[in-house]
Amino acid sequence: MRKRLFSIAFCLVALLALAGCGSNTATNGAVGTNAKSDVLKVTVAAQNNSGQVFQYMAKAHNFLAEEGVDVDMVYINNGTDAFTALAGGKVDVISTYGTGGPLIQIAKGQDFTMFGGYMIIGETPCFGKPETEWKGLESFRGKKIGITRGGTPDIVLKGILHDAGLLNDVTFIEYKKNQEVLQAIASGEVDFGATATGYELQAADLGLEVKMWPDEYWHDHSCCRMIATGKWLKDPKNQEALYRLLRAYLRAEEAMQGNMDEVVDLVAKNLDLDKPTITSFVKSPHMKYDTDPYKNSVVRMWNKMGKFGYLSDNEVKIEDHINTAIYKKALESLIKDYPNSQFFKDKLVQFNANNS
C-alpha cells in the first residue's frame, strides 16, 4: 500500500514538473504564467474612438503580467484635456493624440517627452463629393478645405501643401469636430475636408468618398506618439516601468503580425464601436501601428510646422524632448531573450534607420 501511494505521489510531481516546463516565447501566442512578483503601475490615456491595440493584445496574451507592469487605461477624447491631465500628473502617459498637437505644447514650454509610438501613420483621409474633381494636389488650388485645427489631418495636409507650394492657394475652414467637417462637405460649405481615423463609414453614409490619402504624399509622417513628462521620466522607477511597458507592447506588436482579426475582436471588446467601423481602420492599408519612437519623422514634422507658423517663436530643441534610449533598451533585451525572433531583429534595423 505504502509503495502504491509513493508511486502515485511521484507521478503527480512528475506531471506538475512537466506542465511547468513548457517554453513561453514571444511568438507562440500562448498565454504565459511567468508573471513577475514586483509590479509597477502606469496610467495611460487614450481616445475611446481608436483605443490602444498594443494594450489590448498585451493584456490578452499576458505580456503585461509577465513583464511586471499594471496599466490603468483612462479614456480622454479631447486632446487639450489629455495634455492638461498629463501636465498635471493625472495620467503618466498619453498615447493617441497625434504628433502635431504635442509638438505645439512643447513649443509653448510644456515639459513633454516622446519615448515611443502607437501609430506612425493614421487613417486621416481627405474627403469630397463624388462629383468634385480630383486629379492630384493641384485640384486643391482655389478650394475650401475643412479641418479641425492642430490635429494630425490638419498638420499633415498643410505640410503636404506647403511642400507642393499650394499652402497659400487654399482656404481652410476650421471646425471643432470631425463630424462637423463631414457635414460641411456634404452641404457644400467646403469642397474638401480632412478627418481623423475612423470616419470613413460615416463619410460614405453622407455620400462622400476619399479623394486623397496623405500617407501617399508624406510617408511615415508621424501620427500618435507615446508621451510622458520630463519630470516624471527622471525617476528611475518610472523609467523601469516604461521599459517593461515597451517590452510588453513590442511583444504585442509581434503577436499582431498576420493576426488582425484578433485585434478587431479585442478593440470591439474594449470599446463601444461596431465591428465594421473597427475593421475599416484596423485593417486599413493606410494605418500603420508601430511602437518605434521614429525620432527622424518627429523632427521632420517639427521643422515643417515651424515653416507654416504653427510653433511659437522660441529656442526649444525638439531633440531634447525625444527619448529613444528606453525603447532601444527594451528592444535589445527582447532580442537577447528571444534570439529566434526575426521580428525583433528587424525592429532593431528599423530603429537604427529612423532614430539616427
C-alpha positions in Angstrom: 0.0 0.0 0.0 2.8 2.4 1.0 4.6 1.6 -2.2 1.5 2.3 -4.3 0.9 5.7 -2.6 4.5 6.6 -3.2 4.1 5.8 -6.9 1.0 7.9 -7.2 2.7 10.8 -5.5 5.8 10.5 -7.7 3.6 10.6 -10.8 1.8 13.7 -9.7 5.1 15.5 -9.0 6.4 14.5 -12.4 3.2 15.7 -14.2 3.4 19.0 -12.4 7.1 19.4 -13.4 6.3 18.6 -17.0 3.5 21.2 -17.0 5.9 23.8 -15.8 8.5 23.1 -18.5 6.5 24.4 -21.5 8.5 27.2 -23.1 6.9 30.6 -23.3 8.3 32.6 -26.2 7.3 36.0 -27.6 6.0 34.4 -30.8 3.9 31.4 -29.9 0.9 33.5 -28.9 0.3 31.4 -25.8 -0.8 32.9 -22.5 2.2 32.7 -20.2 2.2 32.1 -16.5 5.6 33.6 -15.6 4.2 36.8 -14.0 6.7 38.9 -12.1 6.1 39.4 -8.4 7.1 43.1 -8.3 4.6 45.1 -10.4 4.9 48.7 -11.4 1.8 50.7 -12.3 1.4 53.1 -15.3 -1.7 55.2 -16.1 -2.1 55.5 -19.9 -4.6 57.9 -21.5 -6.1 57.2 -25.0 -9.1 58.2 -27.1 -12.0 55.8 -27.0 -12.7 56.1 -30.7 -9.4 54.3 -31.6 -8.3 52.7 -28.4 -4.9 51.2 -27.7 -4.4 47.9 -29.6 -1.0 47.2 -28.1 -2.5 47.4 -24.6 -5.4 45.0 -25.6 -3.0 42.5 -27.2 -0.5 42.7 -24.3 -3.2 42.0 -21.8 -4.9 39.2 -23.7 -1.6 37.4 -24.1 -0.5 38.0 -20.5 2.6 40.0 -21.6 1.9 42.8 -19.1 1.8 40.4 -16.2 4.9 38.6 -17.4 6.8 41.9 -17.7 5.6 43.1 -14.3 3.6 46.2 -15.3 0.0 47.0 -14.5 -1.7 49.5 -16.9 -4.7 51.6 -15.9 -6.3 52.8 -19.1 -8.0 56.2 -18.9 -10.1 57.4 -21.9 -10.0 61.1 -22.7 -11.3 62.1 -26.1 -10.3 65.8 -26.2 -6.6 66.4 -26.9 -6.5 69.6 -24.8 -7.9 67.7 -21.8 -5.4 64.9 -22.3 -2.4 67.4 -22.4 -3.8 69.0 -19.2 -4.1 65.7 -17.5 -0.5 64.7 -18.4 1.0 68.1 -17.4 -1.0 67.9 -14.1 0.1 64.4 -13.2 -3.4 62.9 -13.5 -2.0 60.4 -16.0 1.5 59.1 -16.6 1.4 58.6 -20.4 -0.7 59.8 -23.3 -0.9 57.7 -26.4 -3.4 58.5 -29.2 -3.2 62.3 -29.5 -1.1 62.7 -32.7 2.3 64.3 -33.0 1.4 67.9 -34.1 -0.7 68.7 -31.0 2.0 67.6 -28.5 4.7 69.5 -30.6 2.6 72.7 -30.3 2.5 72.1 -26.5 6.3 71.5 -26.4 6.9 74.7 -28.3 4.8 76.6 -25.7 7.1 75.3 -23.0 5.4 72.1 -21.8 7.7 69.5 -20.3 6.6 66.7 -22.6 8.9 63.9 -23.9 8.2 61.4 -26.6 9.5 57.9 -25.9 7.6 55.5 -28.2 4.9 55.2 -30.8 1.4 54.0 -31.3 0.8 54.8 -35.0 3.4 56.2 -37.4 0.7 56.8 -39.9 -3.0 57.1 -39.2 -6.0 56.8 -41.4 -6.6 60.5 -42.0 -8.2 60.8 -45.4 -9.3 63.9 -47.3 -13.0 63.5 -48.4 -15.1 65.2 -51.1 -18.3 64.6 -53.0 -18.1 62.1 -55.9 -18.6 64.9 -58.5 -15.8 67.0 -57.0 -12.9 66.8 -59.4 -9.7 65.2 -58.2 -6.6 64.9 -60.4 -3.9 65.3 -57.8 -2.8 68.1 -55.4 -3.4 70.8 -58.0 -7.1 70.1 -57.5 -6.9 71.8 -54.1 -6.0 75.1 -55.7 -8.6 77.8 -55.0 -10.7 75.4 -53.0 -12.1 75.5 -49.4 -10.9 72.7 -47.1 -12.5 71.8 -43.7 -10.2 70.8 -40.9 -10.0 70.5 -37.1 -7.1 72.8 -36.2 -4.0 71.2 -34.7 -4.9 67.6 -35.4 -2.9 65.2 -37.5 -5.1 65.5 -40.6 -4.7 69.3 -40.4 -0.9 69.4 -39.9 -0.1 66.6 -42.3 -2.2 68.1 -45.1 -0.7 71.6 -44.6 2.8 70.0 -44.6 2.0 68.4 -48.0 0.5 71.6 -49.4 3.5 73.6 -48.1 5.9 71.3 -49.9 3.9 71.5 -53.1 3.8 75.3 -53.0 0.0 75.3 -52.6 -0.5 76.3 -49.0 -1.4 79.9 -49.8 -3.7 78.9 -52.6 -6.3 77.2 -50.5 -8.8 78.4 -47.8 -9.0 76.5 -44.6 -12.3 76.5 -42.7 -11.9 75.3 -39.1 -14.4 73.1 -37.2 -14.4 71.7 -33.7 -15.4 68.2 -34.5 -14.6 65.7 -37.3 -18.4 65.1 -37.8 -18.8 68.8 -38.5 -16.2 68.6 -41.2 -18.1 65.8 -42.9 -21.4 67.7 -42.7 -19.7 70.8 -44.2 -18.5 68.8 -47.2 -21.9 67.2 -47.7 -23.7 70.6 -47.5 -21.3 72.2 -50.0 -19.9 74.6 -47.4 -16.4 73.3 -48.2 -15.0 71.4 -51.2 -12.8 69.0 -49.3 -12.3 68.0 -45.7 -9.7 66.1 -43.7 -10.7 64.0 -40.7 -9.1 61.8 -38.1 -9.1 57.9 -38.1 -12.4 56.1 -38.1 -14.8 58.3 -40.1 -14.7 56.5 -43.4 -18.1 54.7 -43.0 -19.7 57.9 -41.7 -18.4 59.8 -44.7 -19.8 57.1 -47.0 -23.2 57.3 -45.4 -23.2 61.0 -46.3 -22.4 60.2 -49.9 -18.8 61.3 -49.7 -15.7 59.5 -51.0 -12.0 59.5 -50.2 -10.2 61.8 -52.6 -6.7 61.7 -51.1 -4.7 59.6 -48.6 -2.0 61.8 -47.0 0.5 58.9 -46.4 0.8 58.5 -50.2 2.4 62.0 -50.3 4.1 62.1 -46.9 5.4 58.7 -45.9 5.7 57.9 -42.2 4.6 61.4 -41.4 4.3 60.6 -37.7 0.9 60.2 -36.1 0.3 59.1 -32.4 3.3 59.2 -30.1 3.6 57.9 -26.6 4.5 60.8 -24.3 5.3 61.4 -20.6 6.6 64.5 -18.8 10.3 65.0 -18.5 9.9 65.4 -14.7 8.2 62.0 -14.4 10.8 60.4 -16.6 13.6 61.5 -14.3 12.6 58.9 -11.7 14.5 55.6 -12.3 11.4 53.7 -11.1 9.3 55.3 -13.8 12.0 54.6 -16.5 11.8 50.9 -15.4 8.0 51.0 -15.7 8.2 52.3 -19.3 10.9 49.7 -20.1 8.6 47.0 -19.0 5.6 48.6 -20.8 7.6 48.8 -24.1 8.7 45.2 -23.8 5.1 44.2 -23.3 3.9 46.4 -26.2 6.7 45.2 -28.5 5.7 41.6 -27.8 2.1 42.6 -28.5 3.1 44.2 -31.8 4.8 40.9 -32.8 1.7 38.9 -31.9 -0.4 41.2 -34.1 1.5 40.3 -37.3 -0.9 38.3 -39.5 -3.4 38.3 -36.7 -5.5 41.4 -37.2 -8.8 39.6 -36.8 -7.9 39.1 -33.1 -7.1 42.8 -32.9 -10.5 43.7 -34.3 -12.2 41.4 -31.8 -10.2 42.9 -28.9 -11.0 46.5 -29.9 -14.7 45.6 -30.2 -14.5 44.0 -26.7 -12.9 47.1 -25.1 -14.6 50.0 -27.0 -18.1 50.9 -27.7 -17.7 50.7 -31.5 -19.3 48.5 -34.1 -17.1 45.9 -35.9 -17.5 47.4 -39.4 -16.1 50.7 -38.1 -13.3 49.0 -36.3 -12.4 46.8 -39.3 -12.4 49.9 -41.6 -9.4 51.4 -39.7 -7.7 48.5 -38.0 -7.2 46.6 -41.3 -6.7 49.8 -43.4 -3.5 49.8 -45.5 -3.3 53.5 -44.6 -3.0 52.7 -40.9 0.4 51.6 -39.5 0.7 50.6 -35.9 4.3 50.9 -34.7 5.9 51.1 -31.3 9.1 52.7 -32.7 9.8 56.4 -31.5 10.6 57.5 -35.1 12.7 60.4 -34.0 13.5 61.4 -37.5 9.9 61.7 -38.5 9.1 63.8 -35.4 11.9 66.2 -36.1 10.8 66.5 -39.8 7.2 67.4 -38.7 8.6 69.9 -36.2 10.6 71.6 -38.9 7.6 71.7 -41.3 5.3 73.1 -38.6 7.8 75.9 -37.9 7.7 76.8 -41.6 4.0 77.3 -41.7 3.7 79.1 -38.4 2.3 76.5 -36.0 5.1 76.7 -33.5 5.9 79.5 -31.0 9.0 81.5 -31.7 11.4 80.1 -29.1 14.6 78.4 -28.5 13.2 74.9 -27.9 15.3 72.0 -29.2 12.9 69.2 -30.1 15.7 66.6 -29.8 15.7 67.4 -26.1 12.1 66.2 -25.9 12.6 62.8 -27.6 13.9 59.8 -25.6 14.9 56.8 -27.6 17.1 55.1 -25.0 14.3 53.3 -23.1 12.8 51.8 -26.3 16.2 50.7 -27.5 17.0 49.0 -24.2 13.6 47.2 -24.3 14.1 46.0 -27.9 17.7 44.9 -27.3 16.7 42.9 -24.2 13.9 41.2 -26.2 16.4 40.2 -28.9 18.6 38.7 -26.2 15.6 36.9 -24.5 14.1 35.7 -27.8 17.1 35.1 -30.2 14.9 33.2 -32.7 12.5 36.2 -33.2 13.2 37.7 -36.6 10.6 40.3 -35.9 12.7 41.9 -33.1 15.8 41.8 -35.2 14.0 43.6 -38.0 12.7 46.2 -35.5 16.3 47.0 -34.5 17.2 47.6 -38.1 14.2 49.9 -38.4 15.1 51.7 -35.2 18.6 52.4 -36.4 17.3 53.8 -39.6 14.6 56.0 -38.1 16.3 57.3 -34.9 19.7 58.4 -36.0 
